[in-house]
């Protein structure tokens, strides 16, 4: 790889809001330098109170030398305070600065060790607790868009794990608040680091179809019950991905082409489709179980516009004769909007004013 990192060796990165290590080190170095300069100034101001075994008065360089060996506790003894004022300054100022200087240096080392221990502890704790999460393989355009939709649908950030071979990309995901695994997702060891065997969904958003097939095979081998949603660039690979274990496959290039065709002939229809795809912007597609009071009722009794009914693993369009009456266990694919959500939050489920009522047959 260009980064020089072996993608076959997985490395987990957890989100951790903190000051960058370079800034932290520079801050400590600056503070230590300020302490050193303060001691140099104090010694130089009272340089006549010090005796140099080499003879002669103290120069600025001698003051730097004495300050350095003193606060670092080296103390060669060739320069020593002899006057009462110099000894007083050493007692009440230089000695506390020496202790503070050592705290800064030792504290930096201890912080590095403590940070390493803390990260190891967080990683061990995360591995034991992560389950029923969503693994997103690939943090490119497709992966980011999928995560954006998941977040808009109510999925928490700590329930998403990103897998990508590029450490810089995974670092970006960690900064965005997601746990990330650096490595080649076609390898079982990398997917185990992402706890795929305990995941409830796997989103395969790799840039290459052959990689998507291998990732799907590995994920299905590790988890026989998780839902696997995969993306393919070419439709000819759709069946191959399904045979590899994908539950649903989205053909990205053809989907974009169909949307372009609709935009050319029916631009407003294209706008509605894009609105439905992007969660949380206006119109949203949602899947829900029927309510107890809706069982046995006609489909027009549902307050939201119903596009399809999922029954016994089959998706039926709303006008199918089998959907004349809803049954217990059915799931509905409905259209929701912010306007409807606002009414629902106040307890209004379809009982609006007459001028806002939409008749079922007009939907």
Secondary structure as GFF3:
##gff-version 3
##sequence-region A 1 363
A	DSSP	beta_strand	11	13	.	.	.	ID=ss1
A	DSSP	alpha_helix	21	45	.	.	.	ID=ss2
A	DSSP	three_ten_helix	47	49	.	.	.	ID=ss3
A	DSSP	beta_strand	50	52	.	.	.	ID=ss4
A	DSSP	alpha_helix	60	71	.	.	.	ID=ss5
A	DSSP	beta_strand	79	81	.	.	.	ID=ss6
A	DSSP	alpha_helix	84	89	.	.	.	ID=ss7
A	DSSP	pi_helix	90	94	.	.	.	ID=ss8
A	DSSP	alpha_helix	95	129	.	.	.	ID=ss9
A	DSSP	beta_strand	134	137	.	.	.	ID=ss10
A	DSSP	alpha_helix	141	152	.	.	.	ID=ss11
A	DSSP	three_ten_helix	157	159	.	.	.	ID=ss12
A	DSSP	beta_strand	160	164	.	.	.	ID=ss13
A	DSSP	alpha_helix	167	175	.	.	.	ID=ss14
A	DSSP	beta_strand	179	182	.	.	.	ID=ss15
A	DSSP	alpha_helix	188	193	.	.	.	ID=ss16
A	DSSP	three_ten_helix	196	198	.	.	.	ID=ss17
A	DSSP	beta_strand	201	204	.	.	.	ID=ss18
A	DSSP	alpha_helix	209	222	.	.	.	ID=ss19
A	DSSP	beta_strand	227	232	.	.	.	ID=ss20
A	DSSP	three_ten_helix	235	237	.	.	.	ID=ss21
A	DSSP	alpha_helix	238	244	.	.	.	ID=ss22
A	DSSP	beta_strand	248	251	.	.	.	ID=ss23
A	DSSP	alpha_helix	252	265	.	.	.	ID=ss24
A	DSSP	alpha_helix	267	277	.	.	.	ID=ss25
A	DSSP	beta_strand	283	289	.	.	.	ID=ss26
A	DSSP	three_ten_helix	292	294	.	.	.	ID=ss27
A	DSSP	three_ten_helix	299	301	.	.	.	ID=ss28
A	DSSP	beta_strand	305	311	.	.	.	ID=ss29
A	DSSP	beta_strand	314	317	.	.	.	ID=ss30
A	DSSP	three_ten_helix	321	323	.	.	.	ID=ss31
A	DSSP	beta_strand	331	337	.	.	.	ID=ss32
A	DSSP	alpha_helix	338	345	.	.	.	ID=ss33
A	DSSP	three_ten_helix	354	356	.	.	.	ID=ss34
A	DSSP	three_ten_helix	360	362	.	.	.	ID=ss35
###
